[in-house]
């Protein structure tokens, strides 16, 4: 996709090197990070080191969820998975049965009830001055990861059935969400989904040939690599072997990349609890209590970050953890352990691609809006002048008739501009996703997802192999933050 859209930068003619990463493969920095000072890099697995074809994976998750609800007698046989119905970063309102897109200040900018987008009037009637606060977990659920796309899609469709009184009358929206969450969790816990993936990994797993080299670079640069995943050992072993081993030198496997492997980590509890850690007997899968310091090359079950950090003998800010889940991977490792953090946002490539294609039209919108702003400024000056004329105070610069004529002319020009801008702005709101637009924006403002990333992730990028371009020696500097009063 990258090569089709934007050619990589021209190499440095003196050394045959890239002068910058390809535009869609950059690391984006919120907080300055010298990767040379990072001694340990921990990785999540699912949707981080192992990326799935999201529509295939979530489609099967949705199918399992639908089948289980059907077995409970729910009339869901006609429902189909709509992957663009929801996206990461939206908020489920369990109280009103809505799905919301929220800006960085908590204001609701778009909302959907069932599968129907609400009008602005309907939204105002439902929420008035309500600000979304994710701390209110009894009401709001933030969709942190691609794993939650199938959940959000099914919830939206079931809201419609509940409103039509086709589901048990004792259910409310909150109970409906709990039923969806519980049913999907059962499918994961019982291993049905993972068994399908193991049986046909070519269908579900998106291979990244550059990824193993990126990790080898980091290991050879002296960094200890960790794998910390909530997946169980048998699944981890199979997926990592499938995705890595074919690209490593003969005789090496993915295990050679990692100093420590922790499976069934039970994140986010891994970063806060003091659970016991067990060694996994790799040939049998049996567990043995791990006593003393952890041993390099072993596989461990459960445990906690404090024990791992003590074994590593490094401070929190010398460890970076890389994952795809805002809460489980990024927020807790930073807040509780003070580790540096990197968020993997695979959808970012499609979003950047959409923005690049849209850029010429965005420049047109910006120019038209600047013109409109100038007209509005003049119109406001004339309104103030007419007010002074009517009430007889202040300097009177012209006649009432001349002021009225000038205002009428400006009004017509602004109306004409609105007619040109409105359809372009509407189209801009459908970039990347026809229902919700861009992940990281709500109109001109940052989305709640962007605010979460900004607050909790030191850096973010679309895939782990992007470290290949930046190398283990990069010094990432955050951009100077923009303020409304900054010179343009």
Buried (B, 14 or more C-beta within 10 A) or exposed (E): EBEEBBEBEEEEEEEEEEEEBBBBBBBBBBBEBEBBEBBBBBBBBBBBBBBBEBBBBBBBBBBBBBBBBEEEEBEBEEBEBBBEBBBBBBBBBBBBBBBBBBBBEBBBBBBBBBBEBBEEEBBEEBBEEBEBEBEEEEBBBBBBBBBBBBBBBBBBBBBBBBEEEEBEEEBEBBBBBEBBBEBBEEBBEEEBBBEBBBEEBEEBBBBBEBBBBBBBBBBEEEBBBBBBBBBBBBBBBBBBBBBBBEBBEEEBEBBBBBBBBBBBBBBBBBBBBEBEBBBBEEEEEEBEEBEEEBEEEBBBBBBBBBBBBEBBEBEBBBBBBBBBBBBBBBBBBBBBBEBBBBBBBBBBBBBBBBBEEBEEEEEEBEEBBEBBEEBEEBBEBBEEBBEBBEEEEEEEEEEEEEBEEBBEBBEEBBEEBEEEBEEBBEEBBEBBBEBBBBBBBBBEEBBBBBBBBBBBBBBBBBBBBBBBBBEBEBEBEEEEEEEEEEEE
